Amino acid sequence: MSRTLWFVAGAATSAYTLVKARRAAEALTPEGIRDRLAGLSLGAHLFGDEVRTGMAARESELRDRLGLEEPTPTRIGAAKAPPLQLTTPRTREVDN
């Protein structure tokens, strides 16, 4: 019985090791690296979206608690600056 148990344990360990080694080898191929980087990029984007959503919810909660108004969204560059006018420099009159 003991020999059978050790044989089965050895076979299971070998199978597990082969599967892990094959997965590691596939992960080091160019396609595997590309897939891992794509997954990492997607995860980072999802994490950023979750953080921004949480920040907006918390800011809204704090504004409600403090009784502040919601800010009006402004677009950068929406306000037009007055055109620049070239003028001649003034000469200072010195009292003699």
ChimeraX attribute file (.defattr): number of C-alpha atoms within 10 A of each C-alpha:
attribute: neighborCount
match mode: 1-to-1
recipient: residues
	/A:1	6
	/A:2	6
	/A:3	8
	/A:4	9
	/A:5	10
	/A:6	11
	/A:7	12
	/A:8	11
	/A:9	12
	/A:10	12
	/A:11	12
	/A:12	12
	/A:13	11
	/A:14	12
	/A:15	12
	/A:16	11
	/A:17	12
	/A:18	12
	/A:19	11
	/A:20	12
	/A:21	12
	/A:22	10
	/A:23	12
	/A:24	12
	/A:25	11
	/A:26	13
	/A:27	15
	/A:28	12
	/A:29	11
	/A:30	10
	/A:31	11
	/A:32	15
	/A:33	13
	/A:34	13
	/A:35	13
	/A:36	14
	/A:37	12
	/A:38	12
	/A:39	12
	/A:40	12
	/A:41	12
	/A:42	12
	/A:43	12
	/A:44	12
	/A:45	12
	/A:46	12
	/A:47	12
	/A:48	12
	/A:49	12
	/A:50	12
	/A:51	12
	/A:52	12
	/A:53	12
	/A:54	12
	/A:55	12
	/A:56	12
	/A:57	12
	/A:58	12
	/A:59	13
	/A:60	15
	/A:61	12
	/A:62	12
	/A:63	14
	/A:64	12
	/A:65	9
	/A:66	9
	/A:67	9
	/A:68	10
	/A:69	9
	/A:70	10
	/A:71	7
	/A:72	6
	/A:73	6
	/A:74	8
	/A:75	7
	/A:76	6
	/A:77	7
	/A:78	7
	/A:79	8
	/A:80	6
	/A:81	7
	/A:82	6
	/A:83	6
	/A:84	6
	/A:85	6
	/A:86	6
	/A:87	6
	/A:88	6
	/A:89	6
	/A:90	6
	/A:91	6
	/A:92	6
	/A:93	6
	/A:94	5
	/A:95	4
	/A:96	3
